[in-house]
Amino acid sequence: MVQKRADARRNEKALLDAAAAVFVTAGVEAPVRDIAARAGVGLGTVYRHFPTRADLVVAVYRHQIEACVEAGPAYLASEPTPYAALARWIDRFVDLLVTKHGLAAALRPESAQFEALHAYFLEQLLPVATRLLEAAAGEIRAGVDAYELMRGVGNLCIGADSDRRYDARRLVGFLIAGIRRATPA
């Protein structure tokens, strides 16, 4: 396997970060020139790394999954409580889901590539969510299941991209607050 030059790796990471940010705010159909501008590169650089929009969306999705996986332990180490780490991670997970919902527009949901990405999504993120829930066990209600929580957050995010009046992040905040164990007065 040929190693990419350091500048090519930096450009690719900058593109993935920029595309993720643009996709969260403007959707996966956002102009490629907006992504290039945000990354500080030319359009040719975008197309050298990602010849099609689907290639870019898939790469961003995988990049976001990996960042979400890495964030779980980092939040546990940096946040004041495991519940705070869980809440912060769920907020990041919402950003990932916004891109995921746009993925269906870039790929056919019945395609093998789409199914492989969904399997990767679960394989990578379920253990992180489980670990965060286990760490927060003393702060949350008993019986909160990682898959159900992730599915619930995902369901709350559906439609957020098509209705500007719908604030999925706000509703997810209610869900996360609702799993918190009541503290004695």
Buried (B, 14 or more C-beta within 10 A) or exposed (E): EEEEEEEEEEBBEBBBBBBBBBBBEBBBEBEBEBBBBBBEBEEEBBBBBBEEBBEBBBBBBBBBBEBBEEBBBEBBEEBEEBBBBBBBBBBBBBBBBBBBBBBEBBBEEEEEEBEEBEEBBBEBBEEBBBBBBEBBEEBBEEEBEBEEBBEBBBEBBEEBBEEEEBEBBEBBBEBBEEBBEEEEE
